[in-house]
Amino acid sequence: MPSRRRFLTAAAAVPVAATAAVACEEGEKALPPTDGRPASAVPAVQSGSDRLNFVVILADDLGHGELGSYGQKLIRTPRLDALAAEGLRFTDAYATAPVCAPSRCSLLTGLHAGHATVRENPWGPGGQGALTDRDFTFAEALRSLGYRTGIFGKWGFGPERPDQPSHPNSRGFEEFYGYIGHRHAHDYFPEYLWHNGTRQEIPANRGDAREVYAPDLLKERALAFLDAHRAEPFLLCLTPALPHAPSQTPDDGEYGDRPWPGPDRRHAAQVTTFDSLVGEIVDRLTGLGIAGRTLVLITSDNGPHEEGHTNPELFDANGTLRGYKRNLYEGGIRVPLIAWSPRHIPAGTTDRPTPMTDLLPTLADLAGAPAPTDVDGLSLAPLLRGSGHTARHNHLYFYRNHSGVTPRADAVDQGRGRHLAEALRRGDLKAVRFAPGLDRGAPDDEWDVELYDLSRDPGERHDLASARPAQADALVKLMRDSWSPTYPRKPFGLTLEVTDRAPDFTVTATLANGSARPWTAPRLTLGAPGGWDLHALDPLTAPLLRAGDELTVRWRVTPARVTSDTTLACRATARHAGEEVTYLARTRLG
């Protein structure tokens, strides 16, 4: 069987069974051996003065109405409200799913829930969802230009082990600190967290002790990341589990004297803690003198929860919208989104329907990095720069397949909380439909279909499906067209394949330009342990790689010795819009 792995840019390191690597042609600089730590597969840019930095902060189950800038009256969020006033506030931003894992997958990869790899929260026979070598994240896009990348907090995709395609280090993040798995991320006083591929124990939290609050650890790591990379272009992702259930905080803070049940006091404290955390990140950017060249984006992965006896109605957590986490009505999928950059983003408000799939093309566009053209997202760069000529989606697609229900969410769904459901918005019209059970293949006439005009009925109180059957049918057709059981991706970046292993073998590397612009001067370099003989069978370079084209190089390799840790590494470079981009692929032979 051929071995084929794609690790674009910052791949997880695999030990190489040699003290040095040799290059694929005479005089070529050798690829460095790995040492078991996460690899910085792309050389770091030494100066960040001419590039925009990015900070993406993702709340967990924060409702559309839980910030003061979105109408909240009981919970204080002064730092976020100030950023909303100084930056761009989105009134119609959307998660692509009403639960965590599929929403986060879409945010990272730019694919909506009908195309993304992870489409469900962990439940049933499938268990924990995982990313694959076919997934390309916005971190990988920025790493190709030498950005330093770090994520601190909830990753949310299994399996919980290092050196595998679904690990953050394999999906473009040089540094990771936090929770790998989904369920572990909801322990605010964990007994361990992961730093890259190493499990780090927290002895002070053993035996149900609650001495070390995880959001504090994540904040410290995030601030240290900013300090370390202030002179370089960087991407910081901060993903604390706040304010996901359980409602756990060191204390109730300023809400200790409120006449509310304990879970509600602590939930309010969680939201204000999140607000303070964002404020400390912004203060550090300002103190380091880099706020003016940094874009900060703050959003949530779905609507407000009612878990752990929290009462979202007390806080009007969904604002005037219908639904909660797990619902495909607006309250379950519409989320806050604030974009702040004091020198780059004019203050204002936009009602452009904006899904989180737009993050990947937006960050790549602003950084000048190539990105796949087969994503569902569209770049917001013109809007963030103050232009009125930003592309708008023809429609937005949403999907839910989740067995868990909560009372309020199930009541909103009229007892259909366990049914597979999907929704689609086109313009101001939105359709929601429920399958008869969990079978998406059920005939259309067995589904319950509802239609709403959000311009007149943002609370989705008046179903128009019977009065406008043709419009409802048109949106249902778009739902069917938006779903693909498996979504075939266009080739992008670098892949490495090994065949014919007895005793010599063939290594094939392919650099695919899946972006919209041509690349010039593409070049492939293969590294192997010392003492190996490498013979290139094809030209290593080409003058041009047009959009959609590939450069393939084969080597005949005679190994000196192969062990279980022996690894080959290939580096590809090219020029995109005048900038050099770099990709790395590794494959283990043993």
Secondary structure, DSSP 4 states (H G I P E B T S, - for coil): --EEE---SSPPP---SSSSEE-SSTTPPPPPPP-SSPP--SPPPS--TTS-EEEEEEESS--TTSSGGGT-SSS--HHHHHHHHHSEEEEEEE-SSSSHHHHHHHHHHS--TTTSS--S-SBTTTBS----TT---HHHHHHTTT-EEEEEEE---S-SSSSSTTSGGGGT-SEEEEE-STGGGG-SS-SEEEETTEEEE-GGGGGG---S-HHHHHHHHHHHHHHHTTTS-EEEEEE--TTPSS---SS-GGGTTSSS-HHHHHHHHHHHHHHHHHHHHHHHHHHTT-GGGEEEEEEESSS---GGG--HHHHTTTTT-S--TT--SHHHHEEEEEEE-TTT--SEEE---EEGGGHHHHHHHHHT----SS-S----HHHHTT-S-----S-EEEEE------HHHHHHTTT-TTS-EEEEEETTEEEEEE-SSS-TTS-GGGSEEEEEETTT-TT--S--TTT-HHHHHHHHHHHHHH--SS-PPPP-EEEEEEE--SSSEEEEEEEE--SSS-EEEEEEEEEEETT-EEEE-S-SB-SEE-TT-EEEEEEEEE-S---TT-EEEEEEEEEETTEEEEEEEEEE--
